[in-house]
Amino acid sequence: MIALQGQEKEDIVHQMRKTFESLKNTLSSVGATLDDVVQINLYLRDIKDFRLAADVFKEYFKNGSPVRMTTTTDFVGRTCLCQMDGIAYKLLQ
């Protein structure tokens, strides 16, 4: 399981992209890709950001998203608008 967030800028699209780039780097470090992600849990500060967040998902998952759960929550960090955790599965060769 991997948990990530990106908070430098108070913009949901920026934070989502930053989080996905961190996810790609983390997966790459173990020989996996976004194609190996089977589940993502997305936590949003504001449900109004759902549509923009969903659009970013489409940028990173061209052939359909993995199973996804989205909910809203408050974060300790004031500027944090989103956070993700997920599960990737890759067969060992």
C-alpha atoms as an extended CHARMM CRD file, in Angstrom:
* protein
*
        93  EXT
         1         1  MET       CA              0.0000000000        0.0000000000        0.0000000000  PROA      1               0.0000000000
         2         2  ILE       CA              1.1860000000        3.4980000000       -0.8620000000  PROA      2               0.0000000000
         3         3  ALA       CA             -0.0660000000        6.8030000000        0.6130000000  PROA      3               0.0000000000
         4         4  LEU       CA              0.7830000000       10.0740000000       -1.1270000000  PROA      4               0.0000000000
         5         5  GLN       CA             -0.1280000000       13.7420000000       -1.2710000000  PROA      5               0.0000000000
         6         6  GLY       CA              1.1840000000       16.9500000000       -2.8570000000  PROA      6               0.0000000000
         7         7  GLN       CA              0.5840000000       20.2460000000       -1.0310000000  PROA      7               0.0000000000
         8         8  GLU       CA              2.8050000000       23.0360000000       -2.3590000000  PROA      8               0.0000000000
         9         9  LYS       CA             -0.0290000000       24.8680000000       -4.0660000000  PROA      9               0.0000000000
        10        10  GLU       CA             -3.6950000000       25.2510000000       -3.0710000000  PROA      10              0.0000000000
        11        11  ASP       CA             -5.0190000000       23.9340000000       -6.3960000000  PROA      11              0.0000000000
        12        12  ILE       CA             -6.6900000000       20.5250000000       -6.6750000000  PROA      12              0.0000000000
        13        13  VAL       CA             -5.4770000000       19.8280000000      -10.2160000000  PROA      13              0.0000000000
        14        14  HSD       CA             -1.8760000000       20.6320000000       -9.2660000000  PROA      14              0.0000000000
        15        15  GLN       CA             -2.0520000000       18.5050000000       -6.1100000000  PROA      15              0.0000000000
        16        16  MET       CA             -3.6290000000       15.5650000000       -7.9420000000  PROA      16              0.0000000000
        17        17  ARG       CA             -0.9760000000       15.6560000000      -10.6860000000  PROA      17              0.0000000000
        18        18  LYS       CA              1.8240000000       15.9770000000       -8.1290000000  PROA      18              0.0000000000
        19        19  THR       CA              0.4270000000       13.0030000000       -6.2060000000  PROA      19              0.0000000000
        20        20  PHE       CA              0.1640000000       10.8940000000       -9.3700000000  PROA      20              0.0000000000
        21        21  GLU       CA              3.7380000000       11.7720000000      -10.3620000000  PROA      21              0.0000000000
        22        22  SER       CA              4.9160000000       10.6880000000       -6.8970000000  PROA      22              0.0000000000
        23        23  LEU       CA              2.9000000000        7.4880000000       -7.2790000000  PROA      23              0.0000000000
        24        24  LYS       CA              4.4930000000        6.7880000000      -10.6810000000  PROA      24              0.0000000000
        25        25  ASN       CA              7.9900000000        7.3220000000       -9.2000000000  PROA      25              0.0000000000
        26        26  THR       CA              7.2690000000        5.0910000000       -6.2150000000  PROA      26              0.0000000000
        27        27  LEU       CA              5.8810000000        2.3240000000       -8.4480000000  PROA      27              0.0000000000
        28        28  SER       CA              8.8400000000        2.6390000000      -10.8250000000  PROA      28              0.0000000000
        29        29  SER       CA             11.2560000000        2.1000000000       -7.9280000000  PROA      29              0.0000000000
        30        30  VAL       CA              9.8430000000       -1.4270000000       -7.5390000000  PROA      30              0.0000000000
        31        31  GLY       CA              9.4510000000       -2.1850000000      -11.2480000000  PROA      31              0.0000000000
        32        32  ALA       CA              5.7290000000       -1.4130000000      -11.4310000000  PROA      32              0.0000000000
        33        33  THR       CA              3.6110000000        1.1190000000      -13.3350000000  PROA      33              0.0000000000
        34        34  LEU       CA              0.1920000000        2.7050000000      -13.0380000000  PROA      34              0.0000000000
        35        35  ASP       CA             -1.0970000000       -0.2560000000      -15.0670000000  PROA      35              0.0000000000
        36        36  ASP       CA             -0.3670000000       -2.4000000000      -11.9860000000  PROA      36              0.0000000000
        37        37  VAL       CA             -2.5920000000       -0.3090000000       -9.6910000000  PROA      37              0.0000000000
        38        38  VAL       CA             -5.7460000000       -2.2390000000       -8.8270000000  PROA      38              0.0000000000
        39        39  GLN       CA             -7.2970000000        0.0830000000       -6.2330000000  PROA      39              0.0000000000
        40        40  ILE       CA             -7.0660000000        3.7410000000       -5.2360000000  PROA      40              0.0000000000
        41        41  ASN       CA             -8.7480000000        5.4850000000       -2.3190000000  PROA      41              0.0000000000
        42        42  LEU       CA             -9.0350000000        9.2230000000       -2.9080000000  PROA      42              0.0000000000
        43        43  TYR       CA             -9.6240000000       11.5930000000       -0.0080000000  PROA      43              0.0000000000
        44        44  LEU       CA            -10.7680000000       15.1220000000       -0.8810000000  PROA      44              0.0000000000
        45        45  ARG       CA            -11.1230000000       18.0920000000        1.4300000000  PROA      45              0.0000000000
        46        46  ASP       CA            -14.0700000000       19.3850000000       -0.6210000000  PROA      46              0.0000000000
        47        47  ILE       CA            -16.4570000000       17.2250000000       -2.6520000000  PROA      47              0.0000000000
        48        48  LYS       CA            -16.8120000000       20.1680000000       -5.0670000000  PROA      48              0.0000000000
        49        49  ASP       CA            -13.3520000000       19.1670000000       -6.3540000000  PROA      49              0.0000000000
        50        50  PHE       CA            -14.5820000000       15.7160000000       -7.4200000000  PROA      50              0.0000000000
        51        51  ARG       CA            -15.1110000000       16.5270000000      -11.1140000000  PROA      51              0.0000000000
        52        52  LEU       CA            -11.6600000000       18.1400000000      -11.4740000000  PROA      52              0.0000000000
        53        53  ALA       CA            -10.0690000000       15.2080000000       -9.6240000000  PROA      53              0.0000000000
        54        54  ALA       CA            -11.8870000000       12.7210000000      -11.8860000000  PROA      54              0.0000000000
        55        55  ASP       CA            -10.5700000000       14.5700000000      -14.9440000000  PROA      55              0.0000000000
        56        56  VAL       CA             -6.9970000000       14.1740000000      -13.6540000000  PROA      56              0.0000000000
        57        57  PHE       CA             -7.6080000000       10.4340000000      -13.2080000000  PROA      57              0.0000000000
        58        58  LYS       CA             -8.4210000000       10.2740000000      -16.9280000000  PROA      58              0.0000000000
        59        59  GLU       CA             -5.0480000000       11.8630000000      -17.7450000000  PROA      59              0.0000000000
        60        60  TYR       CA             -3.1760000000        9.0780000000      -15.9380000000  PROA      60              0.0000000000
        61        61  PHE       CA             -5.4220000000        6.0980000000      -16.6710000000  PROA      61              0.0000000000
        62        62  LYS       CA             -6.0870000000        6.1790000000      -20.4130000000  PROA      62              0.0000000000
        63        63  ASN       CA             -7.6440000000        2.6880000000      -20.4880000000  PROA      63              0.0000000000
        64        64  GLY       CA             -9.9430000000        3.0900000000      -17.5090000000  PROA      64              0.0000000000
        65        65  SER       CA             -9.2730000000        3.6310000000      -13.8300000000  PROA      65              0.0000000000
        66        66  PRO       CA             -8.6600000000        0.9630000000      -11.2260000000  PROA      66              0.0000000000
        67        67  VAL       CA            -11.3070000000        0.3880000000       -8.5700000000  PROA      67              0.0000000000
        68        68  ARG       CA            -11.6970000000        3.6890000000       -6.7770000000  PROA      68              0.0000000000
        69        69  MET       CA            -13.3360000000        4.9680000000       -3.6150000000  PROA      69              0.0000000000
        70        70  THR       CA            -13.6700000000        8.7080000000       -3.0400000000  PROA      70              0.0000000000
        71        71  THR       CA            -14.6220000000       10.3640000000        0.2250000000  PROA      71              0.0000000000
        72        72  THR       CA            -14.1970000000       13.7230000000        1.9180000000  PROA      72              0.0000000000
        73        73  THR       CA            -12.2710000000       14.4330000000        5.0740000000  PROA      73              0.0000000000
        74        74  ASP       CA            -10.4130000000       17.1690000000        6.9210000000  PROA      74              0.0000000000
        75        75  PHE       CA             -6.6270000000       17.0830000000        6.8490000000  PROA      75              0.0000000000
        76        76  VAL       CA             -4.1750000000       18.2920000000        9.4670000000  PROA      76              0.0000000000
        77        77  GLY       CA             -2.3510000000       20.3560000000        6.8260000000  PROA      77              0.0000000000
        78        78  ARG       CA             -4.3960000000       23.4470000000        5.9100000000  PROA      78              0.0000000000
        79        79  THR       CA             -3.2570000000       23.4530000000        2.2880000000  PROA      79              0.0000000000
        80        80  CYS       CA             -3.7910000000       19.7400000000        1.6780000000  PROA      80              0.0000000000
        81        81  LEU       CA             -6.7120000000       19.2890000000       -0.7240000000  PROA      81              0.0000000000
        82        82  CYS       CA             -6.2980000000       15.6040000000       -1.5420000000  PROA      82              0.0000000000
        83        83  GLN       CA             -4.5930000000       12.4300000000       -0.4720000000  PROA      83              0.0000000000
        84        84  MET       CA             -4.4750000000        8.9710000000       -2.0260000000  PROA      84              0.0000000000
        85        85  ASP       CA             -3.6300000000        5.5010000000       -0.9520000000  PROA      85              0.0000000000
        86        86  GLY       CA             -3.6570000000        2.5160000000       -3.1920000000  PROA      86              0.0000000000
        87        87  ILE       CA             -2.7350000000       -1.0460000000       -3.9380000000  PROA      87              0.0000000000
        88        88  ALA       CA             -0.6610000000       -2.2520000000       -6.8710000000  PROA      88              0.0000000000
        89        89  TYR       CA             -0.2680000000       -5.8870000000       -7.9120000000  PROA      89              0.0000000000
        90        90  LYS       CA              2.4930000000       -7.2100000000      -10.1390000000  PROA      90              0.0000000000
        91        91  LEU       CA              3.3680000000      -10.8370000000      -10.7650000000  PROA      91              0.0000000000
        92        92  LEU       CA              6.9510000000      -11.6990000000       -9.9650000000  PROA      92              0.0000000000
        93        93  GLN       CA              8.8800000000      -12.9180000000      -12.9840000000  PROA      93              0.0000000000
